[in-house]
Amino acid sequence: MGSCAYDEMYLPLAQRVMGDMYDYAVNTLGMDLCSFHEMFIISGMSRQFEIGNPTYVAGKNGCEVAREVIHTCSDRRIDAEDVMYIDKSREYWIGWALAYYQWSCGRSFRSIEEKVPIKQIYGMYDTLHEADISLFVEILEEKCMKSLEESRLKRLRRYAGLSQKALAEKADVPLRQIQLFEQGQRDISKAQAITVLKISKALGCNVEELIGSGNDR
């Protein structure tokens, strides 16, 4: 993973603010989680958390940030009072955990969403909300890397104008193997060297383009 996004002293504050933000938007204002998350990203507010802007991670509470996100995206003003529950909800955990992961990896929230949609993170709550945050980071990073492998091979194959079947025939490798690589169920960087070489030649690219440098964002 990359270097941390901002000074660790702001991290607990950022986690709390984002946790309260999602909790307030969904459980007080009745918004759809995925819709609000998209607003958070397109409003530009996500960028303020990516850089650890003290005005937002330390100077505002989650309810204030949620209202600003909604107003920026829809020009709708929210009159509901600030509500921050002692008992933390699933939505609070999502914001809290997501803030930690973004800080630890340095990826943008948009990049994370493209690789692991928030609805998938929603489904991780039951098994992970009582676990150490490091386990969430490990699992999410694994999911992100699988997505990178899938998108890289698929992108190169489509650029070459080949179907999965055509690539398999041209490279002389099993179709199922191509499918597993693209689905992220098998790591192409750990495949036999001859297999990787044959696929790269069939795609008209070098091996490094196919397996990546490990620093993709």
C-alpha positions as CSV (number, residue, x, y, z in Angstrom):
1,M,0.0,0.0,0.0
2,G,1.0,3.6,-0.4
3,S,2.0,6.1,2.3
4,C,-0.6,7.4,4.7
5,A,-2.7,10.2,3.4
6,Y,-2.2,12.7,6.2
7,D,-0.9,13.1,9.8
8,E,-2.1,10.3,12.0
9,M,-3.1,12.8,14.7
10,Y,-6.2,13.7,12.6
11,L,-7.2,10.1,11.9
12,P,-9.5,9.4,14.9
13,L,-11.2,12.7,14.3
14,A,-11.7,12.0,10.6
15,Q,-13.1,8.5,11.5
16,R,-15.6,9.9,13.9
17,V,-16.7,12.7,11.6
18,M,-17.2,10.3,8.7
19,G,-18.9,7.8,10.9
20,D,-21.4,10.4,12.2
21,M,-21.8,11.8,8.6
22,Y,-23.1,8.5,7.2
23,D,-25.1,7.7,10.2
24,Y,-26.9,11.0,10.2
25,A,-27.5,11.0,6.4
26,V,-29.0,7.5,6.4
27,N,-30.6,7.1,9.8
28,T,-31.7,10.6,10.6
29,L,-32.3,12.1,7.1
30,G,-33.5,8.8,5.6
31,M,-31.1,8.9,2.6
32,D,-30.0,5.9,0.6
33,L,-26.4,5.0,1.6
34,C,-25.1,4.5,-1.9
35,S,-26.7,7.7,-3.1
36,F,-25.3,9.7,-0.3
37,H,-21.8,8.2,-0.7
38,E,-21.9,9.2,-4.4
39,M,-22.8,12.8,-3.3
40,F,-19.9,12.7,-0.8
41,I,-17.5,11.9,-3.7
42,I,-18.8,14.3,-6.4
43,S,-19.3,17.2,-4.0
44,G,-15.6,17.5,-3.5
45,M,-16.0,16.9,0.2
46,S,-14.2,13.6,-0.1
47,R,-11.1,15.4,-1.2
48,Q,-11.0,17.4,2.0
49,F,-10.9,14.1,4.0
50,E,-8.3,12.6,1.6
51,I,-5.9,15.4,2.5
52,G,-6.9,15.6,6.1
53,N,-8.1,19.2,5.9
54,P,-8.4,20.3,9.6
55,T,-11.4,22.5,8.8
56,Y,-13.4,19.3,8.1
57,V,-11.8,16.5,10.0
58,A,-11.5,18.6,13.2
59,G,-13.5,21.8,12.8
60,K,-16.9,20.3,11.9
61,N,-19.1,17.4,13.1
62,G,-20.5,14.7,10.9
63,C,-23.9,16.2,10.7
64,E,-22.6,19.5,9.5
65,V,-20.5,17.8,6.9
66,A,-23.5,15.7,5.7
67,R,-25.6,18.8,5.3
68,E,-22.9,20.6,3.4
69,V,-22.5,17.5,1.1
70,I,-26.3,17.5,0.4
71,H,-26.5,21.3,-0.2
72,T,-23.5,21.2,-2.5
73,C,-25.0,18.5,-4.7
74,S,-28.7,19.4,-4.6
75,D,-28.9,23.0,-3.2
76,R,-31.2,21.4,-0.6
77,R,-30.9,22.9,2.9
78,I,-31.4,20.5,5.8
79,D,-33.1,21.9,9.0
80,A,-32.9,18.7,11.0
81,E,-30.9,19.1,14.2
82,D,-27.6,17.3,14.9
83,V,-28.1,13.8,16.0
84,M,-25.1,11.6,17.0
85,Y,-26.1,8.4,18.8
86,I,-24.1,6.7,21.5
87,D,-24.9,3.3,20.1
88,K,-23.0,3.2,16.8
89,S,-24.9,2.0,13.7
90,R,-23.8,-0.1,10.7
91,E,-23.5,3.2,8.7
92,Y,-21.3,4.7,11.4
93,W,-19.0,1.8,11.2
94,I,-18.8,2.0,7.4
95,G,-17.7,5.7,7.6
96,W,-15.3,5.0,10.5
97,A,-13.7,2.0,8.8
98,L,-13.6,3.6,5.3
99,A,-11.9,6.7,6.7
100,Y,-9.2,4.5,8.2
101,Y,-8.6,2.5,5.0
102,Q,-8.4,5.6,2.9
103,W,-5.8,7.1,5.3
104,S,-3.8,3.9,5.3
105,C,-3.6,3.4,1.6
106,G,-3.7,6.9,0.2
107,R,-6.2,6.0,-2.6
108,S,-9.0,8.4,-3.4
109,F,-12.5,7.6,-2.2
110,R,-13.5,7.4,-5.9
111,S,-10.8,4.9,-6.6
112,I,-11.9,2.8,-3.7
113,E,-15.5,2.9,-4.8
114,E,-14.6,1.8,-8.3
115,K,-12.8,-1.2,-6.9
116,V,-14.9,-2.1,-3.9
117,P,-18.4,-0.5,-4.0
118,I,-19.7,0.8,-0.7
119,K,-22.6,-1.8,-0.9
120,Q,-19.9,-4.5,-0.6
121,I,-18.5,-2.7,2.5
122,Y,-22.0,-2.6,3.9
123,G,-22.1,-6.4,3.7
124,M,-18.8,-6.7,5.6
125,Y,-20.2,-5.2,8.8
126,D,-21.6,-8.4,10.3
127,T,-18.3,-10.3,10.3
128,L,-15.9,-7.4,10.8
129,H,-17.4,-4.7,13.0
130,E,-16.0,-6.2,16.2
131,A,-12.7,-7.2,14.7
132,D,-9.5,-5.2,14.7
133,I,-9.5,-2.5,12.0
134,S,-6.3,-4.1,10.6
135,L,-8.4,-7.1,9.4
136,F,-10.8,-4.8,7.5
137,V,-7.8,-3.1,5.9
138,E,-6.3,-6.4,4.9
139,I,-9.5,-7.7,3.3
140,L,-10.3,-4.5,1.5
141,E,-6.8,-4.2,0.1
142,E,-7.0,-7.8,-1.2
143,K,-10.3,-6.9,-2.9
144,C,-8.8,-3.8,-4.4
145,M,-5.8,-5.7,-5.7
146,K,-8.0,-8.4,-7.2
147,S,-10.0,-5.6,-8.9
148,L,-6.8,-4.1,-10.3
149,E,-5.8,-7.5,-11.8
150,E,-9.2,-8.0,-13.3
151,S,-9.4,-4.5,-14.9
152,R,-5.8,-4.6,-16.2
153,L,-6.1,-7.8,-18.2
154,K,-9.6,-7.0,-19.4
155,R,-8.5,-3.5,-20.5
156,L,-5.5,-4.9,-22.4
157,R,-7.6,-7.7,-24.0
158,R,-10.3,-5.2,-25.1
159,Y,-7.7,-2.8,-26.5
160,A,-6.3,-5.7,-28.5
161,G,-9.8,-6.3,-29.9
162,L,-10.0,-9.9,-28.6
163,S,-12.7,-11.9,-26.9
164,Q,-11.7,-14.1,-24.0
165,K,-12.0,-17.1,-26.3
166,A,-9.9,-15.5,-29.0
167,L,-7.2,-14.5,-26.5
168,A,-7.1,-18.1,-25.1
169,E,-6.7,-19.5,-28.6
170,K,-4.1,-17.0,-29.7
171,A,-2.1,-17.5,-26.5
172,D,-2.6,-21.2,-26.5
173,V,-3.8,-21.2,-22.8
174,P,-7.1,-22.6,-21.4
175,L,-10.1,-20.3,-21.7
176,R,-10.9,-21.0,-18.0
177,Q,-7.5,-19.6,-17.0
178,I,-8.2,-16.3,-18.8
179,Q,-11.6,-16.1,-17.1
180,L,-10.1,-16.8,-13.6
181,F,-7.4,-14.1,-14.2
182,E,-10.0,-11.6,-15.2
183,Q,-12.3,-12.4,-12.4
184,G,-9.4,-11.9,-9.9
185,Q,-9.8,-15.5,-8.7
186,R,-6.3,-16.3,-9.8
187,D,-3.3,-13.9,-9.6
188,I,-1.7,-13.6,-13.0
189,S,1.5,-12.3,-11.5
190,K,1.9,-15.7,-9.8
191,A,1.2,-17.7,-12.9
192,Q,3.9,-19.7,-14.7
193,A,6.3,-17.4,-16.5
194,I,5.6,-19.1,-19.9
195,T,1.8,-18.5,-19.4
196,V,2.3,-14.8,-18.7
197,L,4.7,-14.5,-21.6
198,K,2.3,-16.2,-24.1
199,I,-0.6,-14.0,-23.0
200,S,1.5,-10.8,-23.2
201,K,2.6,-11.7,-26.7
202,A,-0.9,-12.4,-27.8
203,L,-2.0,-9.0,-26.4
204,G,1.0,-7.2,-28.0
205,C,2.2,-5.8,-24.7
206,N,5.1,-6.5,-22.4
207,V,5.0,-8.6,-19.3
208,E,5.2,-5.5,-17.0
209,E,2.1,-4.0,-18.5
210,L,0.2,-7.2,-17.9
211,I,1.2,-8.0,-14.3
212,G,1.5,-4.4,-13.2
213,S,4.2,-2.8,-11.0
214,G,2.2,-3.3,-7.7
215,N,1.9,0.5,-7.3
216,D,-1.4,0.9,-9.1
217,R,-3.9,3.4,-7.6
